Amino acid sequence: MIIMQKIKFVDREQELEWLENIYRRKGFKLVVIFGRRRVGKTELLKEFQKDKKHIYYLCDKGGTVKNAREFARIASVFFNDVPPSVERGFEDVFEYIKRRIQPDEKIVITIDEFPYLVEKDPAIPSIFQKVVDEILNDTEVMLILCGSSMGMMYEHTISSKSPLYGRKSGMWEVRPFSFLDVCKFFERLPFHKVVEIYSVFGNIPAYLKEVDSSLTLEDNIKQKIMQKGSPLYREPEILLLEEFRDPSPYQNILEAMTREASLSKIASRAGIEAKDMPKYLSKLMQLSLIRKELPVTQRKGKKTLYFVEDNLFYFWFRFCSRNLSYLEEGKEEFVFKEYVSGELHRVVGMVFERVCRELIPVVFPKAWDRIGRWWGFRRNESGGRVIEEIDVVALNDQTKEILFAECKWQDNVDARKVVEELAEKAQHVEWNNNERKESFAVFAKSFSKRIDEFEGKEVYCFDMEDMERIVMDASHQES
């Protein structure tokens, strides 16, 4: 029996509340919703408008005339009428809608994938400016323009160069799920299984719904990602192709970033001049595909590292893109055995560190100013340079509290041994050294030995059961 993950609406309470607040205002409202492909924008809008009078239209790439006619047809169905003439395109449709609604009648009109219109007709933003200024300005209409092409939404609805600039009542970027949201999505699965799924499939709702909860992680990977024709096969490449005219440098950068973290090394491996990297990196960060990090104790400096933020993209460009020849031949079993199986545990462990960082405010509900990784260098006895890293460091600038934590995706962890090593590394962290209050934490799959103090300092140990309970309590408090 195939048990596909049930499609359900998770979280987005903040977005819904924001939309409701705008909806309740008097007068015409123009709202811009944007976010990367398959992040859940349409589901959000469907949830928002389901109990309201609304006209929803999903654009295609057929051009202005075709879309205006289809929009007119859908509007006429809403009013139980015959479609109006659309000689002037969208202006005629909105004129028709204005004639058919009452002066004080609230109605939501959503134009989804608005960039498809602009792509075929650069005059569309100016046409919609006229719609806003001359046709709908004295109505109670809430007009929502929504789109997945981040670059085009910025340029044609948000930028100061856009004819629509200054006319919006609000804008919102729909972001990927947090890990806590992913836990809600798989609320019936054990915590460690959710971590494994998240490590590969990431936090995009449309990706998560493809997971078959009855399958192992290995089989989900082979059947849902690596198998030609499967739902997520080449999905990362498709997104880049939709977003960029020439996706090749972005693909090269993402591939390089699965191996390297410094800008110079990424540029070298990707075959791109280092001076050209910032323009590419900024666009990838805009899409929430990559992130940059500094040691948590630094606010600026030269130690910036870059990482792939989206877990599915990391998996694809780490293991699949360079093995497409095999995958196209249907050799996903070979690719998994040869390239993935030996590395998968390390990948999950790497993502587990990020999970722990995200859960720190839930586990320790106090006002941390900064939470992140720390890394630095020290000299050994022979004068050589040694790299030191700490998985999680949390700082409170006011109270001078500092928490050091290590994350072990392992069973039977000896917490004392881990904390001994952690305390040694902590000595090299330069931050309020003479007056700070230190504590330690260890996150692991399971423990052979737990401790609650080390040299007079508090130690906290969390295994999978502890973390599952904490996540469940957090979810209940939110609901």
N, C-alpha and C positions, 0 to 999 in steps of 0.2 A: 504493500500500500504506500503510495506517495503522499507525504505530508508536506505540502508546500507551506511556507510561512504565510499566514493569513495577512492580507493587506489591511492595515488599520491605521487610523489617524492617531499619531503619538505626539504628545507635547504640543508645541506651537501656541501655548496659552498666551505668551507675551505678544506674539504677532496678532492673535485674534483679538485680544483686548485693545491693541493699538488700532486695528481696523474698525472695531466697534465704536471707539471714541470718535474717530473721524466721521463715521457714518451718522452718529447722533448730532453732529453739528448742523446748523442751519445753512442753507445755500448750496451752491455747486461745489463739488470737491473733485480734485484731480489727484490721483494716487499712483505712484510708480513703485512697482514690485519687481525686483530683479534677483538673480541668483543663478548659480551654475546649473547646467543641465541635470535634470532628474533629482534635484535636491528636495522637491516636494512643494513647489510653488502652486501648481494647479490643484493639488489636494488641499492646500491651505485655503485657496480661493473657493473651492467647492464647499468646504466646511463653513466658511464665513457666509456665503450667500445662500445656503440651502434653505433657510427660513425667511428669505427676503425676496421681494420682487426683483428679478434680475434677468439680464440678457447676457449670455456668455458666448463669445465667438473666438474660435481658435484659428488664427491665420495660417495660411500656407504660402508657398513660394510661387503662386500662380500669377502674381501681379495685382495691381490696384483694381482694375476692372473686375476681374474674377472675384476677388475678395470682397469688394463693395457689393456685388450682386448676391454673394452668399450671406453676407452680413444682413443685407436687406431682407432676404428670405427668412432668416432666423428671427429677425425683428418682427416680421409680419406674422409669423407663427405665434409669437408671444402675444400679439394683439388680435390674433384670430382674424387676420385681414389678408388682402392680396399684397404681394410685394410692390413697393413703390418704384417709380422710375429712378434710375441712378445715373443720369447723364453727367452730373458733376461728381460722381463717385461718393465718397464717404460724407461729404457735405449734405447731399440729398437724403442719405439714410438718417443722419442725425436730425435734420429738419423734420423728417417724417416722425421720428420718435418724439420730438418735442411737441408736435401737433397732437399726438395721440395720448400723451400723459397729462394728468391734471397739474395745475400750477404748483400745488403743494405736495405732489405725489413723490415719495422717495423711491428711487429705483437704482439698482447697481448695474452698470454696464462694464463688462470686462472684455478687453481686447488682449487676448493671450498670444504670445510669440509676436509681439509688435515689431521686433527687428526684421522679421520676414518681409513686412511691408516696406520698410525703409531700404532693405537690401535691393529691392526691385525698383523702388521709386524714391529718390532722394528728396522729393518735394513733400513726402508724407508728414514730416514734423511741422512744416509750414501749414499744411492743410489742417492738421489737428490743432494748431495754434488758433486758426480761424474758428474751428468748431468750439474750442474753449472760450474764446473771447466774444464771438458774435452769435453763437447758437445756444450753447448750454449755460452761459454765465448767469442767467436769471432763473435757473431751474433748481430742483432738489436732487439732481442726478449726481451719483458718485461714479465717476469714470476712472476705471483702473486700467493702466497700461502695464503689461507684464511681459518679461522677456528673459531668455536664457543666455543670449549672446552678451556677455558682460561688457565687452568693449563697445558694442553698438548702443547698449542701453545708456552707458555713461555719455557717449558722444551725442546721442540724439534726444535724450530726455533730461539728463542731469547737468551736463556741461553748460557753462555760461555761453557757449557758442550755439547752443540749441535754441530754436524758436520757442520751445516750451519752457525755457529756463525762467524761473521765478513765478511760474503759474501753479506749481504743484502744492497741494495741501500737506503732502508728506511723502516720504519714500522709505523703503525698507529692503534691506538685503536679507534674503532667506538663507540662513547658514546651514551647513551640515549638522547632523545630530551631535550632541555630546555623548560621552560613553554612557552616562546615566540614562539617556534616552534610548540608546541601543539596548540596555538592560530591560527597559520597559517593553521594547519591541519583541524581546525573547524572554518574557517574564517567567515562562515555564521551564526554561533550561537552567542547568546548574551554572554557577558563576564562571567556573573555569571554561566551560563550553562557550559561553558568551565572549570571553576574552579571546579564545581561539578564532571564533567567527569574525569578531571585530578586527583582529590582527590581519586578516586577509581581505575581507569584504568591505571593511571601512565603515563609514558612518553616513552614507547616502541612502535614503529610504528605498529608492528603486533598486539598489544593489542588494540590500538586505532582504527584500521580499523574495529574491530568487533563491535564497538558501532553503534547502530541504532539511528540516530538523531531524528527519529519520536517518540521514546519511552521516557518515563520518566526515571530518574536515577534509581528509584526503579525497574522498569521493565527490564532495561538493566542489572542491577545486577542479578536479578533472572534468566533471560533468557540466559545471556552470560557468567556468572561466576558460579552461584550456581546450575544450572540445569544440572543433569548428562547427559553427551554426548555433552554439549555445547562447543563452541570453547575454552574457557579459564578454563573449569572445571579441577581442579587439575594441572593447568599449572605450578604454582610455585613448586610443588612437582616433576613434570617431569623435570624441569630445574635442580633441585638439584640432581636428580637421574642420569642425564646425566653427570653432572660435578663431582660428588663424588661417590666413590665406596660404601661408607656407608653414606647416606644422613641424617640419623636419628639425630646425634648431631646437625647438622645445622638446621634441622627442629625444634628441641627443643629450640635452641637458638633464632630463629626467633619468635617462639610462645612466649617465655619468654620476648622478647624485645618489644612486643606489650603491655606489662604490666609494665615492669621495664626499667630503663635507666642506673643505675650504674652497673659496671662490677660484683661486688660481688652479687648483687641481681639477676642479669640475670643468673649468674652461679648457684646460689642456686635454682632458679625456674627451670632451664634447667637440673639440676642434673649432673652438670659437675664441676670438680675441678677448682677453680679460676685460679690456676697456668697453666692450660691447655687452658684457654680461648683465649689468644693471637693468637695461631696458627689457631683457628677456625675463629676468628674475622678478621684476615688479609685476609683470603681467601674470606670471604663474602664481605669485602670492595673491593677486587680486582674485584668482579663481580658487583660492584655498587649496591649491595643489602642493605648495611648498611652504616652508616656514624658515625663518632665520633665528638663530639663538646666539646669545652671549652667555658667558658664565653668570649665574644668577646674582652674584655679588657686584657685577659691573653693569653700569647703565649705558656705557659706550666704550669703544675700544677697537682693537684690531683682531680680536679673537673670534669674530663672527663666523659661525658655521651655518651651512644650509642643509636642510633635510626634506625629503618627500613627506608631505603632510598626509596625503590621501593614501590609505593603506592598500586599496585595490590597485592604484597607480604604482605604488612601490612594488607590489607583487608582480604586476604585469611587466614593468620595465626591468625588474631584477631577474625574472626567470623566463618570461614568455616572448618578449619582443625579439630577443636575439635568437630564439629557437623557433621562429615562425615556420621555417622550412619543414621542421619535423611536425609541428602542430597542423599545418595544412595537409600533411599526409595522414593525419589521424593517429600520430604517434605520441598522444598525451601520456600514455603509460610510461613510455621510455623517457620522456622529458621529466616527468615527476620523479621517477626513480633515479635518473642520472643527475638532475640539477636541483630538485626541490627537497626531496626527502631528508637529505643530510643537513639542510639549512633551515628547515621549517621551524624547528624548535628554537633556533636562535632568533628568527624573525618574530615569533610569538613573544619571546623573552624581551626583545627590544621594545615591542609595543606595550608589553606589560608595565615597563617603566613609565611610559606615558600615561597609562591608566592610573597608576599609583599617584603620579603627580596631580592628575585631575581630581582624584578622590581625597587628596590631603585636606581641603576645606571641609569635606564631609566627615572625615575621620577625626580631624582636630578642628572643631568649629570655633575658630578664633580668627581675628583680623590679621591674616598674613598679608604683608605688603607685596611680597614677591615669592613665587614658587617656581623652581626650575632645576636644571642640571648645573653642576659645577665641574670645571676642569681647569687644570693648571699644570705648572712644571716645577720640579724641584731638582736639586743636584744630589747625586748619590756620593758615596765616599770617594769614588775615583774621579769625581767632577763631571760625570756624564749626566745628561738631562733625562729625567724620568717623568713620564706623563701620569698624573693622578686624576681620577674621575670619581664623582659621587653622583649616584642616580638621581637623588632628590634632595634639595636643600630648600627649606622654607624660612623666610626672614620676617621678623616684626621690628621695624625700625624704632618704634616708640619704646617697646618693652625690652628691646635688645635680646629677644628670644630667637634661637636658631635651632631648627630641627634638621638632623642629618638622617637620611634613610637609604637603605639598599633594598633592591627588588630582585628576588631570586625565583625564576620560573623553574623551581626544583622542589622535589620532595625531600623530607628528612633533613631539613636545614638545621645546623647547629647555630642558634642565634648568638651565643657567646663568641664563637669564633668570628662570625660576621661583624659583630659590634667591635671587637678588638681591632680588626682591620680598618673598620670605618672610623673609629676614634683616632687611629694613627693618621689617616688621610685628612681628618678634620683639622688637625693641627696646622695644615698648610693653607687653610681657608682664611684669607685676610678679611676680617669683618668684625669690628668692635671686639678685638681679641681679649682685651683686659677686663671687659665688663659684661660680656654676653653670658646668657644662660643657655646651656646646651642640653639637648635631649636627643634620643636616638629612636629609630623605628626600623623594623625589618618586616618586609612583605614577602611571603613565600607560599608555595602550593601547600606545603605541610612542614612541620618541625619535628626534629628528633629531640631538640632541647630548646626550651623557651627561658628567657630571663626577663626580669622587670626592673633591673638596675645594673649599672656598670660604673664603678668608681664613683658612687654617690649620685649618678645622673640617671634620670628616668629612661627606661627602655620599653618600647611598645612592640608587641609581636602580633602580626595579623596573618592568618592562613586563609584559605579559600572560604571556609565556613564563616569566619569572622567578617570577611569582606562582603560576602553575600548577604549576611544579616544587616550590615551597615547600609548597603545599597537598598535593601528592601525597606528599612526604616526611613531612609531619605525619600523614597518614592511615596510611602504612605503619608509622610509629612507634607509633601508637595500636593498630594491629592486631597 
